[in-house]
């Protein structure tokens, strides 16, 4: 998540704290809108894990 915060901070020209708040707001919004398995994979990715999106996206592609 730190990489994303840094990117937002640099691109938007805002402080790290402001960027972290913005990133958290967007992620919270997305996680509310995404299916639960996909939202969990987003959390895993942001914590440095490797997401298995087939869990949440399988139904979208007929698997």
Secondary structure as UniProt FT lines:
FT   HELIX           2..12
FT   HELIX           16..33
FT   HELIX           36..46
FT   TURN            47..48
FT   HELIX           54..57
FT   HELIX           58..61
//
